[in-house]
């Protein structure tokens, strides 16, 4: 019974995520839907500017707290609706708050973490144990695995709260700059071309941030390659 009570917050988050995913709300935030209903979206934001911003932060917080897939769609929508600067600020708040909720619920559910960890945690355990600060920052800055999965793994590893919050805010913001830029670029491309179509994805306003995200995703492979070369050189020198 005590174990079930400890897992209850995490179970409730999972149920909330399933409800959010099944509601179809995220489908309405896909780029094609935003483009098709952009006039209505602008009118709603203009009529209730603060409510719309608070609602966006709340939605992203809920999405991040539940760990459901597709949260990037919400972030794209934020960039489309509010622009890069505002959307990055609001998204940083939502991502940090949502991740903190998931972290606390997971840490409470896992207790001392004495039980056998999942496979993904075992893979991260060695690096975290030797270099907790640099390793946590690396996991947040570089999209090695999904954001929510990293959050749960860091909770199991008993990552210090201050380190988790700092790394989540800093690393999350770096990714958010590129992600919100995609949504903002889509909005800018529409205002320049005055038409909707597949050609929007080929505009430089959208291609540049997409390219940035692609390069960011290649960073782990680059680091792994460099580390492999360094190990080979050390082996040749007999170190």
C-alpha positions in Angstrom: 0.0 0.0 0.0 2.8 2.4 0.9 4.5 1.7 -2.5 1.2 2.5 -4.3 0.8 5.7 -2.3 4.3 6.8 -3.3 3.6 6.1 -7.0 0.2 7.8 -6.9 1.4 11.3 -8.1 3.3 9.7 -11.0 0.2 7.6 -11.9 -2.0 10.7 -11.9 0.5 12.4 -14.2 0.4 9.5 -16.6 -3.4 9.5 -16.6 -3.4 13.3 -17.2 -1.1 12.8 -20.1 -3.3 10.1 -21.6 -6.3 12.4 -21.2 -4.4 15.3 -22.8 -3.2 13.2 -25.7 -6.6 11.7 -26.3 -8.4 15.0 -26.2 -7.1 16.0 -29.6 -5.9 19.4 -28.3 -2.4 18.8 -29.5 -3.7 18.0 -33.0 -5.1 21.5 -33.2 -1.6 22.9 -32.6 0.0 21.2 -35.6 1.6 23.8 -38.0 -1.0 23.1 -40.7 -3.8 23.8 -38.3 -2.2 27.0 -37.0 -1.7 28.2 -40.6 -5.3 27.4 -41.6 -6.7 29.2 -38.5 -4.1 31.9 -38.0 -6.6 34.8 -38.2 -8.8 33.3 -35.5 -5.7 32.6 -33.3 -4.5 36.2 -33.7 -7.9 37.5 -32.8 -8.1 35.4 -29.6 -4.7 36.5 -28.5 -5.5 40.1 -29.1 -8.7 39.9 -27.2 -7.2 38.2 -24.2 -3.4 38.7 -24.3 -2.5 37.7 -20.7 -5.0 34.8 -20.5 -3.6 33.4 -23.8 -0.1 33.6 -22.5 -0.9 32.0 -19.1 -2.9 29.3 -20.9 0.1 28.5 -23.1 2.5 28.2 -20.2 -0.1 26.1 -18.4 -0.5 23.8 -21.4 3.2 23.3 -21.9 3.7 22.8 -18.1 1.1 20.0 -18.2 2.5 18.4 -21.3 6.1 18.4 -19.9 4.9 17.1 -16.5 3.1 14.2 -18.0 6.0 13.3 -20.3 3.7 12.7 -23.3 5.2 12.8 -26.8 4.5 15.7 -29.1 5.3 18.6 -26.7 7.5 20.1 -29.5 4.2 20.8 -31.3 3.2 23.0 -28.4 6.5 24.8 -28.6 6.3 25.4 -32.3 2.8 26.8 -31.7 4.2 29.2 -29.1 6.8 30.5 -31.6 4.0 30.9 -34.2 1.8 32.8 -31.8 4.2 34.9 -29.8 7.4 35.2 -31.7 10.9 33.9 -30.7 11.7 36.1 -27.7 8.3 35.9 -26.0 7.8 32.2 -26.8 11.3 31.3 -25.6 10.6 33.0 -22.3 7.2 31.4 -21.8 8.3 28.0 -23.0 11.3 28.1 -20.6 8.9 28.7 -17.7 6.6 25.9 -18.8 9.4 23.4 -19.5 11.1 24.1 -16.2 7.9 23.9 -14.1 6.6 20.8 -15.9 9.9 19.0 -15.7 10.2 19.9 -12.0 6.7 18.4 -11.3 7.6 15.2 -13.2 11.0 15.1 -11.4 9.4 15.4 -7.9 6.7 12.9 -8.6 9.2 10.4 -10.0 11.6 10.9 -7.1 8.8 10.4 -4.6 7.7 7.2 -6.5 11.2 5.8 -6.7 12.0 6.4 -3.0 15.6 5.7 -2.3 16.2 4.2 -5.7 17.5 1.0 -4.1 15.5 -1.2 -6.6 17.1 -2.3 -9.8 17.1 0.7 -12.2 15.7 0.6 -15.7 18.1 -0.1 -18.6 18.3 3.6 -19.6 19.2 4.6 -16.1 22.0 2.0 -16.0 23.5 3.5 -19.1 23.5 7.0 -17.6 24.6 5.9 -14.1 28.3 5.6 -14.7 28.7 9.0 -16.3 26.5 10.7 -13.7 28.4 9.1 -10.8 31.8 10.4 -12.0 30.8 13.8 -13.3 27.3 14.8 -12.1 27.3 18.5 -13.0 28.9 18.2 -16.5 26.9 15.1 -17.3 23.6 16.6 -16.2 24.3 19.7 -18.3 25.2 17.6 -21.3 22.0 15.6 -21.1 20.0 18.8 -21.0 21.9 20.7 -23.7 22.1 17.8 -26.1 18.9 15.8 -27.2 20.4 12.4 -26.6 17.1 10.9 -25.4 13.6 12.4 -24.9 13.4 15.3 -22.4 10.8 13.5 -20.2 12.9 10.3 -20.1 15.9 12.2 -19.0 13.9 13.8 -16.2 12.7 10.5 -14.9 16.2 9.1 -15.1 17.7 12.0 -13.2 15.1 11.5 -10.5 16.1 7.9 -10.2 19.8 8.9 -10.0 18.9 11.3 -7.1 20.2 14.3 -9.0 20.3 17.3 -6.6 17.4 19.6 -7.0 19.5 22.7 -7.6 21.4 21.0 -10.3 18.3 19.6 -12.0 16.5 23.0 -12.1 19.6 24.9 -13.3 20.5 22.4 -16.0 16.8 22.1 -17.1 16.4 25.8 -17.4 19.7 26.5 -19.2 19.7 23.4 -21.5 16.0 23.6 -22.2 16.3 27.3 -23.2 19.1 26.5 -25.7 16.8 24.0 -27.5 13.8 26.3 -27.2 15.5 29.1 -29.1 15.7 26.8 -32.1 12.3 25.2 -31.7 10.4 28.5 -31.2 12.3 29.9 -34.1 10.7 27.3 -36.3 7.2 28.4 -35.3 8.1 32.1 -35.6 9.7 31.5 -39.0 6.5 29.9 -40.2 4.5 32.9 -39.2 7.0 35.3 -40.8 7.1 33.3 -44.0 3.3 33.5 -44.3 3.3 37.2 -43.8 5.9 37.7 -46.5 4.5 35.3 -49.1 0.8 35.9 -48.3 0.0 32.3 -49.2 -0.1 28.9 -47.6 1.6 25.8 -49.1 4.5 23.3 -48.8 6.9 26.0 -50.1 6.7 27.6 -46.6 8.9 24.8 -45.3 11.6 25.8 -47.8 11.8 29.5 -46.7 14.9 30.5 -44.9 12.9 31.6 -41.9 11.9 28.0 -41.3 14.9 26.2 -42.8 17.6 27.9 -40.7 16.1 26.9 -37.3 15.4 23.4 -38.6 19.0 23.2 -39.6 20.0 24.3 -36.1 18.0 21.6 -34.6 19.5 19.0 -36.9 23.0 20.2 -36.0 22.2 20.0 -32.3 21.0 16.4 -32.8 24.4 15.5 -34.3 26.4 16.8 -31.3 26.2 13.4 -29.4 27.6 11.6 -32.5 30.4 14.2 -32.8 31.3 13.9 -29.1 31.2 10.1 -29.3 33.5 10.2 -32.4 36.0 12.5 -30.7 36.0 10.5 -27.5 36.6 7.3 -29.6 39.6 8.9 -31.3 41.0 10.1 -28.0 40.8 6.5 -26.6 42.5 5.1 -29.7 45.4 7.6 -29.3 45.7 6.7 -25.6 45.8 3.0 -26.5 48.5 3.5 -29.1 50.6 5.5 -26.6 50.1 2.7 -24.0 48.4 4.9 -21.5 
